[in-house]
């Protein structure tokens, strides 16, 4: 008998059109294996998620650039088709913000945590997060939000070059604009020029002190804040490999208990009164040892299945149990467990994993998504190679053809489809790897 109330379906909402979003597949499998009917509202036409046997039904997503009211209209149409209340789980920031803003309008068709409707938007906004951390006493990189191009240049000097430049609301950055959600700025001139594109980006530019990555420095914390505010499920994890290197999503992560990270997470959640699933990213300063909060994602992180405990509880199941008035089982944390995204870290997926391992795509009881992913990934890599070759031919440049010579930072609304790291592909495909970012890291003070 399932611990979950299988009479209550789940609806996964994702606006981001990334076909390789393995977090959505993780949620489909987590709930589907428990017997819950899972409906997916996302652009799944070319996604491996549609191949999962645990998907009950796929629904057309909101149009690109849809407003919050248009997103709500789509959800109402889905609710009319399902004809019974469902647990609604936003899978990206734009979805979480729209759902939070219109929570009352979505009830009683959907079950949602009770919290201030503006809170998801507040913590997802990179500029407002700095203010949140300051008020709560949570370490956060020094951040300045300039009001002019001249102030942007002065802020870069004040923080100490290089600095990190971010658009405060990256989900608003238009696809194809050539703007990255996060970049490293090495000069005051670059900061000034970037500020001049703020209107195009759709949100404020902020400049932030650069904390360099390094061994044992990148951490994350996933959790579910129940109706009482207690943090349940989830835990602290260490990012062992990311893509792009030192700057991107978790390609290999390990469940690693960390009392300092947990204390910071629980304090912040308590101060805010946050309810629901959250994913926090931290970076430890190499000189002070302090953990700085870099991002607050008010929804499941892509690697949330890393934290499935001995009772099978993860943050998605915790949400469903709590919203359907069911008790959460008391499981034992499986410290040392690993999570691997095969297309970004193929060799890590083959190495022994004494502490256990969860693969993002491959599963013995659901083989379709992995087969579809590799077919799609093969086409993507081939296209990148051809694009790179044509670019070199146009420029008349000599040298080996590669696909990963420039760092790829996902733009809002665009797929994260960078090629796998060189240390993973070495000896497998002969593809060159990403650039070494150590040059820009060495200039940081921390």
Buried (B, 14 or more C-beta within 10 A) or exposed (E): EEBBBBEBBBBBBBBBBBBBBBBBBBBBBBBBBBBBBBBBBBBBEEBBBBBBEBBBBBBEBBEEEBEBEEBBEBBBEBBEEBEEBBBBBBBBBBBBBBBBBBBEBBEEBBBBBEBBBEBBBBBBBBBBBBBBBEEBEBBBBBBBBBEEBEBBBBBBEEBBBBBBBBBBBBBBBBEEBEBBBBBBBBBBEBBBBBBEBBEEBBBBBBBBBBBBBBEEBBBBBBBBBBEEBEBBBBBBBBBBBBBBBBBBBBBBBBBBEBEBBBEBBBEBBBBBEBBBBBBBBBBBBBEEEBBBBBBBBBBBBBBBBBBBBEBEBBBBBBBBBBBBEBEBBEBEBBBBBBBBBBBBBBBBBEEEBEEBBBBBBBBEEBBBBBEBBBEBBEEBBEEBBEEBEEEBEEEEEEEEBBBBEEBBBBBBBBBBBBBBBBEBBEEEBEBBBBBEBEEBBEBBEB
